[in-house]
Amino acid sequence: MGTPHIGGAARATLAGLASLSLATGLALAITPQATAAPQASVHAARSNPYSPAYQHPYRHGALPTIQRTAKMKSWAASHPAAAATGPETLSYGGGIDGIGVQSGHSKVYLVFYGTQWGTQSTNGSGDATFSGDPDGAAPVAQEMFKDIGTGNERWSADLTQWCDGPNVSSGATSCPSNANFIPYQSGGVLSGVWYDNSAASPSAATGHQLGAEAVKAAGHFGNTTAASNRDAYYIILSPHNTNPDSYQGQYCAWHDYNGDSTLTGGPVSSSYGDIAFSNQPYNMDSGSGCGVGFVNSPGTLDGWTMTLGHEWHEMMSDQNPAGGWTNHTGSSYDGQENSDECAWLSPGSAGGAANVAMGTGTFAEQASWSNDTNNCAISHAIVGGGSSGGGGTLTNGTFETGSLSSWTTSGSTSASTSAAHSGSYGAVVGSTSPTNTSSLSQSFTAPSGTSKVSFWYDVTCPDTVSYDWATATLQDTTAGTTSTLLAKTCTQGAGWKQVTGSVTAGHNYTLTLTNKDDNYAGDATYTYYDDVTVS
């Protein structure tokens, strides 16, 4: 949602609320959408005095209590609004700062905000875990974002119908073929995890404080330019027993961007470009009101993954709210985003929430509105931009996921703390034991405004370059050329070195990082690679 989205499955449409079974004990809220873009329509959902977003326009997508839901429905029924088009049709808001949707490969950063998360550890899957996380929510969030775009899942493919760019007219309800489409997010979207334990999280963080934390996170991850944040998204995860933006009893999550003037405390300044972020409370503290048990039994984390998915979908289709795709029909859905219109639809019903199987796990998710099929889609064909295996920006170049997600691997490869040039992780290509040829490769599109690709490497080669070496190549698949960024190199103890090569914005590339070992006992060669960036 344009303005902060509330409630992972937040922003349910008023009509959608009608199909909500009160027997579930789930309270839904409708959040008025913040007006960050010049929109003239009066948002009916926003004007509902019982909505958690009423007079809080930055809260996109909200989950109210059952009692509040009933009052919202009653108010809406007594204030009908005529629909100019189909009541759930979304239209393009014209973009804010040139940004409508996230039209590259999404880079999702999880920010665990405050010392109340407790002591950090790492589980067997390489996920950060915390002693102050009684429901084990942190590793599940990491696994979900690692898994998006894997295992042939089609829940996220609904996004591929949305677009932005100069060829998309404000008010459009479909995308022209020459638009910048959201690509299918193949290979996962998790790009970094940070435990900010520099201080305790506020007991009730304001919108401004949450936005400031997102800007701080951008600096932590080295995303210090507008280009590096164009496809970035920072999820600010507040700890157990806190009440960020007074969510308790009102909603479950929301999303926004730093420049929204309606944020409580005002907009957040950024020297890193626009920063998309979300407020993700520890919403299991709200029980069934935020989705506990909505799909599964006991389903402790049902609402957690649903709200995470809800806000990510809405950020992807409306990155700087409300410059992307939102409802301007004048109906009871007015002001809502794609996931709002499908929030809290009961499992088994049309467009209802369901378990979505991905590459390595299954997660409870909700559907999102689809203009091209005129329904709430929990699964959708890939359209528009197609696959991002060559159409997305380079992701997980810092390996801070603790994994090699987004990279294609061969031979012996791993993510390891011993291989970090900066941060906590780097990539090991090769092994301390004899191997053969090992490599990492990733395809990407150079974003607008970029001109170079760079990486750091540290090779341990006790042999000679005749037998063992590190090397790296960059294939420009658009131009049909290949350049060698790192010629065959065999050194030992030389430390970290940086390599830089040129790219042309808009061209598709495949970067391959290689380690060659001759599998001879006693002189195994391996290479550390880290901080792969396009800028």
N, C-alpha and C positions, 0 to 999 in steps of 0.2 A: 504494500500500500504506500501511497505517496507519503502521507504523514504517518507518524508512527503507527504501526499496526498494533492493535491490541489483541491478545489472545490468539495463540498459535492457530487455533481454528477459529480465531476470533472473528471479527467482522461477518458474522452470519447475516444473510439477508433477512429482511423482515419476512419475506415470503418463505425463505428457507427455514426461518424459525417456526413457521406454521407446521412444518413437517417434522419438527423436533419432538421426540417423545419425552414428555415430562417425567415419565416413569424412569428414565435413565438417571434422573437426579442431576443432569448436567445443565448448568446455567449458561446460556449464550448471551453474548452482548453484541450489539451492533455499534461499530465505531464510526463516527463521522470522519470523513476523510479530511486531512488538513489541506488547505489551499495553498500549495506552494507555487502552483502554476496559475496563470491568469485564467480562471474559469469563472464564467458568469452565472452558472446555474446555482440555484439554491438547493443544497443537498438535504433531501427529505430525512434520510437516516440521521444526519447530523443534527437536525432540528428536534429530534425526539428527546424530550427533557429527561427521559429515563435511561438514555444511553450513557455508558461510561465515557463516551467521547464527547458528550454534550459539554460545550465550553472548554473542551480539551481536544482541539482539532488534530493535534499531532498523534493522537492515539488511533492508529489504524487497526481495525479488527478487534472486537472486544467480546469477552464472555461474561455476561452478567449472571447474577443468581437467578434461581427459578422464579422467585417472586418478582424480581426486576424484569425478567423476560416476559412474564405475563402482563406487567404494566406497559412494557414497550409495545407488545402486540395489540393491547387494547387501545393505546394511543394511536398507533398506526392505522388501525381499523377505522378510527373516527376522524382520521385526516388523510383520506385517500388522495393520491396524485396520479394524474394521467400520464401514461408512458408515451414518449414521442416515437420510440421504436420498440423492439422487443424489450420487455422490462429488465432483462438481465444483460443486454448487449453492452459490451465495453467499447469505448472509443479512445483514440489517442489524444493525449493532452498537449502535444507540441514540444515536449522536452523542456527541461530546466538546465541551463548551462550546457545545452547541447546534448543532454542525457535523458533518454526516455526509458530504455531497457538495458539490461546487461547483455550486450550482443557479442561477447567473447566467452572464453572459458572462465567460469566463475571461480574466484579465489576466496574461499571461506576461511575466516580466522576465528577461532574460539578463544574468548578472553574470560578466564575465570577470575572474577573481580572481587578481591578482598581476602584478608587473612582468615575469615571464617570458613573458607574451604578446607583449612587444616593442613595436614602434612601431605605433600605430593609424593606419589610413588608411580611406578610403571608396571602395567600388567604384561602378561605373556604375548599380547597382541601389539605391544608397543604404545598402548594408550595411557595417557595420564589418568591416575586415580587419586582420590582425595579422602582423607580420614573424616572430613566434615561433610561427606556426601552419603547420607544414610540410605538413599534409594539406589545408589550406583548409577546415577544419571550421566555423569561425565563421560565414561567410556562409551556409553550407548550413543551419545551425541557424536563422538568422534567416529565411531564405526558407521553411523548412518551417512555422514557426509563423505566418508571414504567410499561408501558403496553406491552412492548416486551415480547413475550412468554406467553401472556394471551389471552383469548377469542378465542382460537383455531386458532390464526393467523399462517399462513404458509409462510409469507414473509421471516422471519428469518430462516426458516427450510432449505433453500438453503445452509446454512453454515454447516449443519451436514454431508456433503460429504467430507469436508476437514479435514486433520489430520496432526499429526507430530509424533515424537518418533523415537526410534532406529530402528524400523522395517520398516521405510519409507526411501527408497533410494533417494538420490539427483537425480533430473531429472524425478522422477516418475510422471505419469499423472493420476494415480488413487491410492486409498488407500487399503492396505492389511487389512484383517479382524482383525489382531492383532495390528493395529495402535492405537494411541491415537486420537480418533475422537473429533471434537467439538460437545458437546451435545446440544440438543434443549434447549433453554434458558427459561425454564418454570418459571413463577412467577415474571417476571420483572428483570431488571439488574441495576437499579439505586441504588447505595450504599452510596452516600453522596453528599451534596451540601455545598459549601463554598463561601462566599463573602469575597474575599481578598481586603479589603479596607484600607490596610496599606499604600498605596500610589496610585497615579494616574497610570493608564496603559500608557505605552509609546505611543506616537502618531503613531509610526510605529515600533512595537516590532520586534526584530530580531529573527531568529530561535533559537539562543542560549538563549535569554531572555524567550521565550516561554517554552523551555525545562527546564530552571531553575525554572520557576514558577510551572511546573509539579512536579519537585523534591521537591520543597517547599510544595506543596499540599500533596504529599505522607507523609511527616513528620507531617503535620497538621492532617491527618486522622489516624495517628498511624501506617501506613504501612511502617515500618522501617526495614524490612528484604526482601531478594530476594523472599522468599516463599510468603510473603503477597502481593507482587507486581506481582507475576506470572500471575494472572488473572485480574489485575487491569488496568484501562484505564482512563486517566485524560484528560478531554476536557477543553481546555483553551479558555474561551469565552471572547473575547475582546468587549468593549462597543461601542455603537453608536458613529459614527464620528471619529473612529480611523482606522488606515490602517495597521494592523499587517502584517509584511513581504511584504509590498507593494502589497497587493492583488488586490486593486482597478484597474479595467480594465484588469486584467490578469486571475484571478481564484477565487474560492469561499471557499476553505478549503483544508487542507492537513493533513496527519498524519505521524508520525515518532517515533523514540525512542531516548532517551537521548544520546546514544553512537554513533550516526551517525556523522562521521568526516566531512561530507559535510555541516552540519548546518551552516548558516551564523553566524559567531562568534565562530564557533568550537563546538565540542561535549561538553556535560554537565556532570560533574562528579557526581556520585551518590554513597552514602554509603548504599543505600537501594536496591541495585540490579538494573536491567534494568527497565526503566520507559517508558511505552507506552503512547503517548499523541497525541493530535491533535491541530492544529491551526484553531479555529472556529471564523472567523470574524463576525461582525454584518452585514451579507451580504445582508440584505434588503436594505442597503445603496446603493447597486449596481443595484437595480431594476430588470428588466427582465434579465439582464445579469447573475444574479445568481438565476434565477428561480421564481421570483415573477410572479404569474399568470400562471405558466406553466401547472398546472393541473386544478385549480379551478379559479373562478372569484369572488372577486378580487384576491384571492390566495396569500395574502401578505406573508404568512409564508410557501408557497409551497417549495421554494428553501431551506429555513431554515431546515425543517424536512428532505428533500431529502438529503441535504449535511450532516447533522448529521447521517442519516442512511447509506449513502454512505461510510463515513469514518469509522463508527463502523464496517460495513461489512468487509471493507478492513483490518482494524486492526485485526479483529477476524481471518481472513484467512492469514494474513501476519503481525504478531505482531511486530517483529523486522525486518523491511524491509532490504533486500529482501530475508530473509531466509525462508519465507513461500511460498505461491502459487502465482506465477506471470507468465507472458507470456515470453517465450524464443524461439518463433517460427521463428523469423527473419521477420515476417510479419509487417504490419503497426500497429499491436497491441503490438508489442514487448515492453517489459518493463512495461506493464500495469497490474493492479490487477483486481479482479473479478468485482468490481463496475465500474471501468474505462471503461471496455469493453461494458458497457450497459448505459453509461451516456447520458442524454438528448435525449432518444428515445421518440418520441411524444406519448402522451396518445392515446390509441386506436390502436396503431401499435403493431406489434409483439414484445413482451418484453418491451412495453412502460411503462412509469411512470403511477401510478394509486393511488387512495385513498385506503389505507389498513385499514380495520376495526380490532381493537384490543379489549381488554377487556372492556375498558371504553371510548375509543375515536377512532377517525379515523384520519389518518395522510397521507399526500402525501409522497410517497416513489418511488424510482426507482428500477428496477430489477437489479440482479447481475448475472454474467456469471456462468453457471453450466456445468462442464465437463461431468457429467453423463447423461445429457439430450441434450447436445450440443446446448444450447440456453440461452437466457437471461430470467431468471425465476423471475417473480414477486410473484409466489407461488410455493412451492416445497414440496414433501413428506419428512417426517423425515426419514433419513437413517443413516447409520454409527453408531454414538454414541447414538442415541435415545434420551430419555428425561433426563434432568438433575435433575429430582426429585429423587435424590439418586446418580447422577453421576456428580454433580457440587460441587464447593467449597461453604462453608457457606457464605451467602451474607446478607447484611443489618443487620449485627450483632450489629451495633452502632445505628441503627434506625434514622440515620441522614437524611433519606429520608423524615422524618416527617410522616411516615406511617409504617404499618406492612407488606409492600410488601416483598415477598419471604417467609413469615411465614404462616403456617396454624393456624387459630385461632378457639377457641371455648369459649363460655360463654362471659364474659365481658372483653374486651381487647381494648387498644388504645395506640397510640404513643403520648407522652406528654412532654412538656418542663419541667414540674414539676418532671419528672422521670429520668432526665439526671444525670448519674454519671460523664460523661464528654461530651463535645460537647453541642449540643442544645436540643437533644431529648433522651428519653429512653422509655421503654415499661411499661405500667401499666397493670397488670394482676389482675383482681378483680376490686372492686370499693369501694368508700367511702360509698356507700349505700349497704344494704345487697344483697348478690348474692349467687351463689352455687359454683360449680367448674369451673374454667376458666383456659385456657392454651394457650401457644404458642408452636408450634413445627416446626422443619425444618429438612429435610433430606439433607445429604451432603456426599461427599467423602473426606477423609483426604488426602490432597495433599502430594506429595513426599517431604520428609524433615521435615514433621510435626510430633509431638508426643503428643500434648496435646490440650484439649479444655478447655476454661475458660470463666467465666462470673462473673459479679458483681450483687448482689441483696441487697435490703433493704426492709424488711418486716415490715408492721404495723399490729400487731396482738394483739388486746386488750382482746382476749379470752385465752383459754388454748389449748395446743397441742392435747388435746383429741377431740376438735371440729374443730379448724381452724389451718391452717398451710400453709407454702410454701414448695415445694419440686421440685426436678429436677431429671430426669433420662436420661440415654444415652443408646440407643439400638444399638448394633453392629449387623446390619442385615447380614453382611458377615459371622460372626462367630456364629450368632444365640444366642447371650447373651445380657443381660441387666444389667447395673450397676446403682446404686443410687448415684448420685453426691451430692445431697443435701437431707439429711434425713429430715423428717418432722420437721419443725422449726416454733416456735411461739414466737416471741419477739416483743418488741415495744421500739423504740428509740435507738436501738443498732447501727444504721447507716449502711453504706455500708460495705459489706463483699465480698471477692472474693472466688470463688470455682473453683477448677481445677481438671480435670480428664484426663486419658490417652487415646490416640487414636493410631491406627496402620495405617501408610500411606498406601493408596490404599483401605482400608476398607470403606464400606458404613455405615453411621450412621443416626439415628434419635434422635435429642435432643428435649426433652419436658420440658418446664418450666411451673410449675403449681402453682395456688393459690386456696386453699380450704377454703370456707366460709360456715358456716352452716345456712346462710340466717336468722339469728336471729337479730331482731332490737336492735340497740344500741351498737353493738360491731363488726361492719363490718371489715373484714380483706382484705388487698390488698397488693400486692408486686410489687416493682419496679425492673425491670431487665434491664441491659445495658452492653455494651462492650463485646458482645459474640464473641470470637475469636478462631481460630484454628491456632496453631503455632508450 
